Amino acid sequence: MGDEVDLQKMFKELTGYEKNRVDLRIDGIPASPMQIVQAHVAREESAYMRDYVLNEKGDIKELWFTNIESN
């Protein structure tokens, strides 16, 4: 049940970014909050690294999720 709560929090967080016009991407491809959450569910054994891309004012303009292969 904890995982479901975490995913709901993640979805809410990403939706907030999207409303603030932050470009969301997963492995370099534009993605919606739901697509990113679904990717996390589908790849339980791997992890994603977050990359925050800032504009010249220091505000987040893009949020990238990059798959990290575990060996």
N, CA, C and O atoms as a Maestro MAE file, in Angstrom:
{
 s_m_m2io_version
 :::
 2.0.0
}

f_m_ct {
 s_m_title
 :::
 protein
 m_atom[284] {
  # First column is atom index #
  i_m_mmod_type
  r_m_x_coord
  r_m_y_coord
  r_m_z_coord
  i_m_residue_number
  s_m_chain_name
  s_m_pdb_residue_name
  s_m_pdb_atom_name
  i_m_atomic_number
  :::
  1 25 0.820 -1.194 0.000 1 A "MET " " N  " 7
  2 3 0.000 0.000 0.000 1 A "MET " " CA " 6
  3 2 0.865 1.259 0.000 1 A "MET " " C  " 6
  4 15 0.470 2.276 -0.570 1 A "MET " " O  " 8
  5 25 2.026 1.205 0.624 2 A "GLY " " N  " 7
  6 3 2.933 2.339 0.645 2 A "GLY " " CA " 6
  7 2 3.374 2.753 -0.739 2 A "GLY " " C  " 6
  8 15 3.495 3.945 -1.022 2 A "GLY " " O  " 8
  9 25 3.622 1.767 -1.624 3 A "ASP " " N  " 7
  10 3 4.036 2.079 -2.989 3 A "ASP " " CA " 6
  11 2 2.958 2.858 -3.723 3 A "ASP " " C  " 6
  12 15 3.258 3.791 -4.469 3 A "ASP " " O  " 8
  13 25 1.693 2.474 -3.511 4 A "GLU " " N  " 7
  14 3 0.577 3.156 -4.166 4 A "GLU " " CA " 6
  15 2 0.495 4.618 -3.710 4 A "GLU " " C  " 6
  16 15 0.258 5.512 -4.523 4 A "GLU " " O  " 8
  17 25 0.688 4.851 -2.439 5 A "VAL " " N  " 7
  18 3 0.680 6.219 -1.905 5 A "VAL " " CA " 6
  19 2 1.833 7.013 -2.505 5 A "VAL " " C  " 6
  20 15 1.657 8.172 -2.882 5 A "VAL " " O  " 8
  21 25 3.013 6.401 -2.597 6 A "ASP " " N  " 7
  22 3 4.182 7.065 -3.189 6 A "ASP " " CA " 6
  23 2 3.915 7.443 -4.643 6 A "ASP " " C  " 6
  24 15 4.280 8.534 -5.081 6 A "ASP " " O  " 8
  25 25 3.276 6.538 -5.391 7 A "LEU " " N  " 7
  26 3 2.973 6.808 -6.795 7 A "LEU " " CA " 6
  27 2 1.942 7.923 -6.928 7 A "LEU " " C  " 6
  28 15 2.016 8.736 -7.848 7 A "LEU " " O  " 8
  29 25 0.978 7.959 -6.007 8 A "GLN " " N  " 7
  30 3 -0.012 9.040 -6.025 8 A "GLN " " CA " 6
  31 2 0.653 10.385 -5.743 8 A "GLN " " C  " 6
  32 15 0.331 11.391 -6.374 8 A "GLN " " O  " 8
  33 25 1.582 10.393 -4.790 9 A "LYS " " N  " 7
  34 3 2.324 11.623 -4.478 9 A "LYS " " CA " 6
  35 2 3.158 12.061 -5.676 9 A "LYS " " C  " 6
  36 15 3.228 13.247 -5.997 9 A "LYS " " O  " 8
  37 25 3.787 11.093 -6.329 10 A "MET " " N  " 7
  38 3 4.607 11.396 -7.505 10 A "MET " " CA " 6
  39 2 3.735 11.994 -8.613 10 A "MET " " C  " 6
  40 15 4.110 12.986 -9.237 10 A "MET " " O  " 8
  41 25 2.573 11.386 -8.850 11 A "PHE " " N  " 7
  42 3 1.665 11.882 -9.883 11 A "PHE " " CA " 6
  43 2 1.234 13.316 -9.568 11 A "PHE " " C  " 6
  44 15 1.211 14.171 -10.453 11 A "PHE " " O  " 8
  45 25 0.894 13.572 -8.312 12 A "LYS " " N  " 7
  46 3 0.472 14.914 -7.900 12 A "LYS " " CA " 6
  47 2 1.606 15.918 -8.094 12 A "LYS " " C  " 6
  48 15 1.383 17.028 -8.577 12 A "LYS " " O  " 8
  49 25 2.822 15.523 -7.714 13 A "GLU " " N  " 7
  50 3 3.989 16.394 -7.887 13 A "GLU " " CA " 6
  51 2 4.213 16.714 -9.361 13 A "GLU " " C  " 6
  52 15 4.403 17.874 -9.726 13 A "GLU " " O  " 8
  53 25 4.192 15.684 -10.209 14 A "LEU " " N  " 7
  54 3 4.450 15.879 -11.633 14 A "LEU " " CA " 6
  55 2 3.348 16.700 -12.296 14 A "LEU " " C  " 6
  56 15 3.619 17.495 -13.196 14 A "LEU " " O  " 8
  57 25 2.110 16.510 -11.856 15 A "THR " " N  " 7
  58 3 0.988 17.296 -12.385 15 A "THR " " CA " 6
  59 2 1.193 18.776 -12.053 15 A "THR " " C  " 6
  60 15 0.896 19.648 -12.869 15 A "THR " " O  " 8
  61 25 1.702 19.051 -10.851 16 A "GLY " " N  " 7
  62 3 2.015 20.432 -10.470 16 A "GLY " " CA " 6
  63 2 3.074 21.036 -11.371 16 A "GLY " " C  " 6
  64 15 2.957 22.186 -11.794 16 A "GLY " " O  " 8
  65 25 4.117 20.253 -11.667 17 A "TYR " " N  " 7
  66 3 5.143 20.738 -12.592 17 A "TYR " " CA " 6
  67 2 4.545 21.032 -13.964 17 A "TYR " " C  " 6
  68 15 4.832 22.063 -14.573 17 A "TYR " " O  " 8
  69 25 3.707 20.107 -14.442 18 A "GLU " " N  " 7
  70 3 3.099 20.262 -15.759 18 A "GLU " " CA " 6
  71 2 2.240 21.534 -15.806 18 A "GLU " " C  " 6
  72 15 2.265 22.261 -16.800 18 A "GLU " " O  " 8
  73 25 1.487 21.801 -14.745 19 A "LYS " " N  " 7
  74 3 0.652 23.010 -14.686 19 A "LYS " " CA " 6
  75 2 1.506 24.270 -14.711 19 A "LYS " " C  " 6
  76 15 1.060 25.316 -15.180 19 A "LYS " " O  " 8
  77 25 2.727 24.173 -14.209 20 A "ASN " " N  " 7
  78 3 3.654 25.301 -14.219 20 A "ASN " " CA " 6
  79 2 4.507 25.338 -15.484 20 A "ASN " " C  " 6
  80 15 5.530 26.020 -15.544 20 A "ASN " " O  " 8
  81 25 4.066 24.597 -16.481 21 A "ARG " " N  " 7
  82 3 4.707 24.572 -17.809 21 A "ARG " " CA " 6
  83 2 6.133 24.039 -17.789 21 A "ARG " " C  " 6
  84 15 6.977 24.480 -18.569 21 A "ARG " " O  " 8
  85 25 6.399 23.095 -16.900 22 A "VAL " " N  " 7
  86 3 7.692 22.416 -16.882 22 A "VAL " " CA " 6
  87 2 7.600 21.261 -17.879 22 A "VAL " " C  " 6
  88 15 6.668 20.459 -17.827 22 A "VAL " " O  " 8
  89 25 8.567 21.185 -18.778 23 A "ASP " " N  " 7
  90 3 8.626 20.129 -19.784 23 A "ASP " " CA " 6
  91 2 9.046 18.831 -19.109 23 A "ASP " " C  " 6
  92 15 10.137 18.761 -18.543 23 A "ASP " " O  " 8
  93 25 8.210 17.809 -19.155 24 A "LEU " " N  " 7
  94 3 8.507 16.513 -18.549 24 A "LEU " " CA " 6
  95 2 8.955 15.537 -19.627 24 A "LEU " " C  " 6
  96 15 8.336 15.440 -20.686 24 A "LEU " " O  " 8
  97 25 10.036 14.815 -19.350 25 A "ARG " " N  " 7
  98 3 10.565 13.842 -20.310 25 A "ARG " " CA " 6
  99 2 11.013 12.580 -19.582 25 A "ARG " " C  " 6
  100 15 11.423 12.615 -18.422 25 A "ARG " " O  " 8
  101 25 10.920 11.473 -20.298 26 A "ILE " " N  " 7
  102 3 11.457 10.217 -19.782 26 A "ILE " " CA " 6
  103 2 12.342 9.628 -20.873 26 A "ILE " " C  " 6
  104 15 11.895 9.398 -21.998 26 A "ILE " " O  " 8
  105 25 13.593 9.389 -20.527 27 A "ASP " " N  " 7
  106 3 14.606 8.931 -21.483 27 A "ASP " " CA " 6
  107 2 14.649 9.817 -22.720 27 A "ASP " " C  " 6
  108 15 14.802 9.333 -23.841 27 A "ASP " " O  " 8
  109 25 14.509 11.143 -22.499 28 A "GLY " " N  " 7
  110 3 14.608 12.119 -23.571 28 A "GLY " " CA " 6
  111 2 13.341 12.344 -24.375 28 A "GLY " " C  " 6
  112 15 13.330 13.194 -25.266 28 A "GLY " " O  " 8
  113 25 12.274 11.611 -24.089 29 A "ILE " " N  " 7
  114 3 11.035 11.706 -24.853 29 A "ILE " " CA " 6
  115 2 9.985 12.437 -24.016 29 A "ILE " " C  " 6
  116 15 9.803 12.108 -22.844 29 A "ILE " " O  " 8
  117 25 9.284 13.428 -24.596 30 A "PRO " " N  " 7
  118 3 8.237 14.116 -23.841 30 A "PRO " " CA " 6
  119 2 7.222 13.118 -23.282 30 A "PRO " " C  " 6
  120 15 6.823 12.174 -23.963 30 A "PRO " " O  " 8
  121 25 6.813 13.342 -22.031 31 A "ALA " " N  " 7
  122 3 5.899 12.404 -21.378 31 A "ALA " " CA " 6
  123 2 4.962 13.148 -20.434 31 A "ALA " " C  " 6
  124 15 5.299 14.209 -19.908 31 A "ALA " " O  " 8
  125 25 3.792 12.576 -20.235 32 A "SER " " N  " 7
  126 3 2.822 13.123 -19.291 32 A "SER " " CA " 6
  127 2 3.129 12.577 -17.898 32 A "SER " " C  " 6
  128 15 3.865 11.599 -17.767 32 A "SER " " O  " 8
  129 25 2.573 13.199 -16.859 33 A "PRO " " N  " 7
  130 3 2.765 12.647 -15.515 33 A "PRO " " CA " 6
  131 2 2.358 11.176 -15.420 33 A "PRO " " C  " 6
  132 15 3.053 10.383 -14.785 33 A "PRO " " O  " 8
  133 25 1.238 10.806 -16.043 34 A "MET " " N  " 7
  134 3 0.770 9.415 -15.984 34 A "MET " " CA " 6
  135 2 1.746 8.480 -16.679 34 A "MET " " C  " 6
  136 15 1.992 7.379 -16.186 34 A "MET " " O  " 8
  137 25 2.301 8.883 -17.798 35 A "GLN " " N  " 7
  138 3 3.266 8.033 -18.505 35 A "GLN " " CA " 6
  139 2 4.510 7.798 -17.649 35 A "GLN " " C  " 6
  140 15 5.060 6.696 -17.642 35 A "GLN " " O  " 8
  141 25 4.952 8.820 -16.933 36 A "ILE " " N  " 7
  142 3 6.133 8.673 -16.091 36 A "ILE " " CA " 6
  143 2 5.844 7.742 -14.923 36 A "ILE " " C  " 6
  144 15 6.667 6.886 -14.598 36 A "ILE " " O  " 8
  145 25 4.691 7.896 -14.293 37 A "VAL " " N  " 7
  146 3 4.312 7.015 -13.184 37 A "VAL " " CA " 6
  147 2 4.191 5.574 -13.684 37 A "VAL " " C  " 6
  148 15 4.672 4.651 -13.026 37 A "VAL " " O  " 8
  149 25 3.560 5.376 -14.829 38 A "GLN " " N  " 7
  150 3 3.412 4.023 -15.384 38 A "GLN " " CA " 6
  151 2 4.769 3.401 -15.691 38 A "GLN " " C  " 6
  152 15 4.950 2.198 -15.499 38 A "GLN " " O  " 8
  153 25 5.715 4.189 -16.159 39 A "ALA " " N  " 7
  154 3 7.062 3.674 -16.435 39 A "ALA " " CA " 6
  155 2 7.722 3.213 -15.141 39 A "ALA " " C  " 6
  156 15 8.417 2.198 -15.132 39 A "ALA " " O  " 8
  157 25 7.513 3.943 -14.055 40 A "HIS " " N  " 7
  158 3 8.065 3.531 -12.766 40 A "HIS " " CA " 6
  159 2 7.445 2.215 -12.300 40 A "HIS " " C  " 6
  160 15 8.138 1.368 -11.736 40 A "HIS " " O  " 8
  161 25 6.159 2.044 -12.529 41 A "VAL " " N  " 7
  162 3 5.473 0.811 -12.140 41 A "VAL " " CA " 6
  163 2 5.980 -0.362 -12.983 41 A "VAL " " C  " 6
  164 15 6.219 -1.450 -12.457 41 A "VAL " " O  " 8
  165 25 6.143 -0.140 -14.284 42 A "ALA " " N  " 7
  166 3 6.543 -1.205 -15.199 42 A "ALA " " CA " 6
  167 2 7.984 -1.654 -14.986 42 A "ALA " " C  " 6
  168 15 8.325 -2.796 -15.297 42 A "ALA " " O  " 8
  169 25 8.830 -0.780 -14.464 43 A "ARG " " N  " 7
  170 3 10.255 -1.098 -14.310 43 A "ARG " " CA " 6
  171 2 10.651 -1.117 -12.838 43 A "ARG " " C  " 6
  172 15 11.520 -0.361 -12.403 43 A "ARG " " O  " 8
  173 25 10.014 -1.971 -12.100 44 A "GLU " " N  " 7
  174 3 10.248 -2.039 -10.660 44 A "GLU " " CA " 6
  175 2 11.702 -2.332 -10.301 44 A "GLU " " C  " 6
  176 15 12.195 -1.837 -9.287 44 A "GLU " " O  " 8
  177 25 12.400 -3.133 -11.117 45 A "GLU " " N  " 7
  178 3 13.760 -3.529 -10.769 45 A "GLU " " CA " 6
  179 2 14.817 -2.517 -11.197 45 A "GLU " " C  " 6
  180 15 15.984 -2.657 -10.831 45 A "GLU " " O  " 8
  181 25 14.432 -1.515 -11.956 46 A "SER " " N  " 7
  182 3 15.389 -0.473 -12.318 46 A "SER " " CA " 6
  183 2 14.938 0.855 -11.715 46 A "SER " " C  " 6
  184 15 13.831 0.972 -11.190 46 A "SER " " O  " 8
  185 25 15.797 1.831 -11.799 47 A "ALA " " N  " 7
  186 3 15.501 3.130 -11.191 47 A "ALA " " CA " 6
  187 2 15.667 4.239 -12.229 47 A "ALA " " C  " 6
  188 15 16.306 4.054 -13.264 47 A "ALA " " O  " 8
  189 25 15.088 5.369 -11.930 48 A "TYR " " N  " 7
  190 3 15.219 6.550 -12.777 48 A "TYR " " CA " 6
  191 2 15.918 7.653 -12.002 48 A "TYR " " C  " 6
  192 15 15.635 7.880 -10.825 48 A "TYR " " O  " 8
  193 25 16.825 8.327 -12.668 49 A "MET " " N  " 7
  194 3 17.516 9.472 -12.092 49 A "MET " " CA " 6
  195 2 16.795 10.723 -12.586 49 A "MET " " C  " 6
  196 15 16.461 10.836 -13.765 49 A "MET " " O  " 8
  197 25 16.560 11.655 -11.674 50 A "ARG " " N  " 7
  198 3 15.933 12.921 -12.057 50 A "ARG " " CA " 6
  199 2 17.011 13.926 -12.447 50 A "ARG " " C  " 6
  200 15 18.018 14.079 -11.756 50 A "ARG " " O  " 8
  201 25 16.781 14.603 -13.557 51 A "ASP " " N  " 7
  202 3 17.641 15.701 -13.993 51 A "ASP " " CA " 6
  203 2 16.778 16.948 -14.098 51 A "ASP " " C  " 6
  204 15 15.838 17.000 -14.892 51 A "ASP " " O  " 8
  205 25 17.105 17.959 -13.287 52 A "TYR " " N  " 7
  206 3 16.376 19.220 -13.309 52 A "TYR " " CA " 6
  207 2 17.127 20.188 -14.214 52 A "TYR " " C  " 6
  208 15 18.315 20.438 -14.009 52 A "TYR " " O  " 8
  209 25 16.442 20.733 -15.211 53 A "VAL " " N  " 7
  210 3 17.031 21.700 -16.131 53 A "VAL " " CA " 6
  211 2 16.448 23.057 -15.754 53 A "VAL " " C  " 6
  212 15 15.232 23.244 -15.737 53 A "VAL " " O  " 8
  213 25 17.339 24.003 -15.453 54 A "LEU " " N  " 7
  214 3 16.908 25.322 -14.996 54 A "LEU " " CA " 6
  215 2 16.998 26.357 -16.104 54 A "LEU " " C  " 6
  216 15 17.800 26.227 -17.029 54 A "LEU " " O  " 8
  217 25 16.168 27.383 -16.001 55 A "ASN " " N  " 7
  218 3 16.276 28.499 -16.935 55 A "ASN " " CA " 6
  219 2 17.279 29.511 -16.385 55 A "ASN " " C  " 6
  220 15 17.888 29.280 -15.341 55 A "ASN " " O  " 8
  221 25 17.448 30.612 -17.076 56 A "GLU " " N  " 7
  222 3 18.443 31.602 -16.670 56 A "GLU " " CA " 6
  223 2 18.130 32.253 -15.325 56 A "GLU " " C  " 6
  224 15 19.024 32.820 -14.696 56 A "GLU " " O  " 8
  225 25 16.881 32.181 -14.876 57 A "LYS " " N  " 7
  226 3 16.485 32.731 -13.572 57 A "LYS " " CA " 6
  227 2 16.652 31.720 -12.439 57 A "LYS " " C  " 6
  228 15 16.496 32.060 -11.266 57 A "LYS " " O  " 8
  229 25 16.971 30.479 -12.797 58 A "GLY " " N  " 7
  230 3 17.121 29.434 -11.792 58 A "GLY " " CA " 6
  231 2 15.844 28.668 -11.511 58 A "GLY " " C  " 6
  232 15 15.798 27.863 -10.582 58 A "GLY " " O  " 8
  233 25 14.796 28.908 -12.306 59 A "ASP " " N  " 7
  234 3 13.536 28.171 -12.161 59 A "ASP " " CA " 6
  235 2 13.609 26.873 -12.962 59 A "ASP " " C  " 6
  236 15 14.290 26.804 -13.985 59 A "ASP " " O  " 8
  237 25 12.910 25.855 -12.494 60 A "ILE " " N  " 7
  238 3 12.883 24.583 -13.228 60 A "ILE " " CA " 6
  239 2 12.085 24.777 -14.508 60 A "ILE " " C  " 6
  240 15 10.928 25.198 -14.471 60 A "ILE " " O  " 8
  241 25 12.714 24.465 -15.648 61 A "LYS " " N  " 7
  242 3 12.010 24.554 -16.925 61 A "LYS " " CA " 6
  243 2 11.779 23.165 -17.525 61 A "LYS " " C  " 6
  244 15 10.869 22.984 -18.333 61 A "LYS " " O  " 8
  245 25 12.599 22.186 -17.133 62 A "GLU " " N  " 7
  246 3 12.437 20.817 -17.618 62 A "GLU " " CA " 6
  247 2 12.781 19.853 -16.501 62 A "GLU " " C  " 6
  248 15 13.641 20.131 -15.666 62 A "GLU " " O  " 8
  249 25 12.102 18.716 -16.494 63 A "LEU " " N  " 7
  250 3 12.392 17.643 -15.553 63 A "LEU " " CA " 6
  251 2 12.502 16.367 -16.362 63 A "LEU " " C  " 6
  252 15 11.525 15.900 -16.949 63 A "LEU " " O  " 8
  253 25 13.698 15.812 -16.386 64 A "TRP " " N  " 7
  254 3 13.965 14.609 -17.164 64 A "TRP " " CA " 6
  255 2 14.138 13.426 -16.227 64 A "TRP " " C  " 6
  256 15 14.773 13.542 -15.179 64 A "TRP " " O  " 8
  257 25 13.577 12.299 -16.605 65 A "PHE " " N  " 7
  258 3 13.786 11.034 -15.893 65 A "PHE " " CA " 6
  259 2 14.591 10.141 -16.815 65 A "PHE " " C  " 6
  260 15 14.159 9.851 -17.931 65 A "PHE " " O  " 8
  261 25 15.760 9.698 -16.363 66 A "THR " " N  " 7
  262 3 16.643 8.864 -17.161 66 A "THR " " CA " 6
  263 2 16.759 7.502 -16.511 66 A "THR " " C  " 6
  264 15 17.077 7.397 -15.326 66 A "THR " " O  " 8
  265 25 16.504 6.467 -17.279 67 A "ASN " " N  " 7
  266 3 16.579 5.092 -16.766 67 A "ASN " " CA " 6
  267 2 18.025 4.757 -16.415 67 A "ASN " " C  " 6
  268 15 18.938 4.969 -17.213 67 A "ASN " " O  " 8
  269 25 18.214 4.234 -15.218 68 A "ILE " " N  " 7
  270 3 19.541 3.795 -14.773 68 A "ILE " " CA " 6
  271 2 19.525 2.272 -14.754 68 A "ILE " " C  " 6
  272 15 18.809 1.661 -13.961 68 A "ILE " " O  " 8
  273 25 20.305 1.674 -15.617 69 A "GLU " " N  " 7
  274 3 20.384 0.215 -15.685 69 A "GLU " " CA " 6
  275 2 21.128 -0.318 -14.477 69 A "GLU " " C  " 6
  276 15 22.233 0.136 -14.181 69 A "GLU " " O  " 8
  277 25 20.541 -1.272 -13.777 70 A "SER " " N  " 7
  278 3 21.247 -1.897 -12.653 70 A "SER " " CA " 6
  279 2 21.906 -3.184 -13.131 70 A "SER " " C  " 6
  280 15 21.307 -3.979 -13.855 70 A "SER " " O  " 8
  281 25 23.133 -3.366 -12.716 71 A "ASN " " N  " 7
  282 3 23.919 -4.551 -13.160 71 A "ASN " " CA " 6
  283 2 23.860 -5.635 -12.120 71 A "ASN " " C  " 6
  284 15 24.451 -6.700 -12.304 71 A "ASN " " O  " 8
  :::
 }
 m_bond[283] {
  # First column is bond index #
  i_m_from
  i_m_to
  i_m_order
  :::
  1 1 2 1
  2 2 3 1
  3 3 4 2
  4 3 5 1
  5 5 6 1
  6 6 7 1
  7 7 8 2
  8 7 9 1
  9 9 10 1
  10 10 11 1
  11 11 12 2
  12 11 13 1
  13 13 14 1
  14 14 15 1
  15 15 16 2
  16 15 17 1
  17 17 18 1
  18 18 19 1
  19 19 20 2
  20 19 21 1
  21 21 22 1
  22 22 23 1
  23 23 24 2
  24 23 25 1
  25 25 26 1
  26 26 27 1
  27 27 28 2
  28 27 29 1
  29 29 30 1
  30 30 31 1
  31 31 32 2
  32 31 33 1
  33 33 34 1
  34 34 35 1
  35 35 36 2
  36 35 37 1
  37 37 38 1
  38 38 39 1
  39 39 40 2
  40 39 41 1
  41 41 42 1
  42 42 43 1
  43 43 44 2
  44 43 45 1
  45 45 46 1
  46 46 47 1
  47 47 48 2
  48 47 49 1
  49 49 50 1
  50 50 51 1
  51 51 52 2
  52 51 53 1
  53 53 54 1
  54 54 55 1
  55 55 56 2
  56 55 57 1
  57 57 58 1
  58 58 59 1
  59 59 60 2
  60 59 61 1
  61 61 62 1
  62 62 63 1
  63 63 64 2
  64 63 65 1
  65 65 66 1
  66 66 67 1
  67 67 68 2
  68 67 69 1
  69 69 70 1
  70 70 71 1
  71 71 72 2
  72 71 73 1
  73 73 74 1
  74 74 75 1
  75 75 76 2
  76 75 77 1
  77 77 78 1
  78 78 79 1
  79 79 80 2
  80 79 81 1
  81 81 82 1
  82 82 83 1
  83 83 84 2
  84 83 85 1
  85 85 86 1
  86 86 87 1
  87 87 88 2
  88 87 89 1
  89 89 90 1
  90 90 91 1
  91 91 92 2
  92 91 93 1
  93 93 94 1
  94 94 95 1
  95 95 96 2
  96 95 97 1
  97 97 98 1
  98 98 99 1
  99 99 100 2
  100 99 101 1
  101 101 102 1
  102 102 103 1
  103 103 104 2
  104 103 105 1
  105 105 106 1
  106 106 107 1
  107 107 108 2
  108 107 109 1
  109 109 110 1
  110 110 111 1
  111 111 112 2
  112 111 113 1
  113 113 114 1
  114 114 115 1
  115 115 116 2
  116 115 117 1
  117 117 118 1
  118 118 119 1
  119 119 120 2
  120 119 121 1
  121 121 122 1
  122 122 123 1
  123 123 124 2
  124 123 125 1
  125 125 126 1
  126 126 127 1
  127 127 128 2
  128 127 129 1
  129 129 130 1
  130 130 131 1
  131 131 132 2
  132 131 133 1
  133 133 134 1
  134 134 135 1
  135 135 136 2
  136 135 137 1
  137 137 138 1
  138 138 139 1
  139 139 140 2
  140 139 141 1
  141 141 142 1
  142 142 143 1
  143 143 144 2
  144 143 145 1
  145 145 146 1
  146 146 147 1
  147 147 148 2
  148 147 149 1
  149 149 150 1
  150 150 151 1
  151 151 152 2
  152 151 153 1
  153 153 154 1
  154 154 155 1
  155 155 156 2
  156 155 157 1
  157 157 158 1
  158 158 159 1
  159 159 160 2
  160 159 161 1
  161 161 162 1
  162 162 163 1
  163 163 164 2
  164 163 165 1
  165 165 166 1
  166 166 167 1
  167 167 168 2
  168 167 169 1
  169 169 170 1
  170 170 171 1
  171 171 172 2
  172 171 173 1
  173 173 174 1
  174 174 175 1
  175 175 176 2
  176 175 177 1
  177 177 178 1
  178 178 179 1
  179 179 180 2
  180 179 181 1
  181 181 182 1
  182 182 183 1
  183 183 184 2
  184 183 185 1
  185 185 186 1
  186 186 187 1
  187 187 188 2
  188 187 189 1
  189 189 190 1
  190 190 191 1
  191 191 192 2
  192 191 193 1
  193 193 194 1
  194 194 195 1
  195 195 196 2
  196 195 197 1
  197 197 198 1
  198 198 199 1
  199 199 200 2
  200 199 201 1
  201 201 202 1
  202 202 203 1
  203 203 204 2
  204 203 205 1
  205 205 206 1
  206 206 207 1
  207 207 208 2
  208 207 209 1
  209 209 210 1
  210 210 211 1
  211 211 212 2
  212 211 213 1
  213 213 214 1
  214 214 215 1
  215 215 216 2
  216 215 217 1
  217 217 218 1
  218 218 219 1
  219 219 220 2
  220 219 221 1
  221 221 222 1
  222 222 223 1
  223 223 224 2
  224 223 225 1
  225 225 226 1
  226 226 227 1
  227 227 228 2
  228 227 229 1
  229 229 230 1
  230 230 231 1
  231 231 232 2
  232 231 233 1
  233 233 234 1
  234 234 235 1
  235 235 236 2
  236 235 237 1
  237 237 238 1
  238 238 239 1
  239 239 240 2
  240 239 241 1
  241 241 242 1
  242 242 243 1
  243 243 244 2
  244 243 245 1
  245 245 246 1
  246 246 247 1
  247 247 248 2
  248 247 249 1
  249 249 250 1
  250 250 251 1
  251 251 252 2
  252 251 253 1
  253 253 254 1
  254 254 255 1
  255 255 256 2
  256 255 257 1
  257 257 258 1
  258 258 259 1
  259 259 260 2
  260 259 261 1
  261 261 262 1
  262 262 263 1
  263 263 264 2
  264 263 265 1
  265 265 266 1
  266 266 267 1
  267 267 268 2
  268 267 269 1
  269 269 270 1
  270 270 271 1
  271 271 272 2
  272 271 273 1
  273 273 274 1
  274 274 275 1
  275 275 276 2
  276 275 277 1
  277 277 278 1
  278 278 279 1
  279 279 280 2
  280 279 281 1
  281 281 282 1
  282 282 283 1
  283 283 284 2
  :::
 }
}
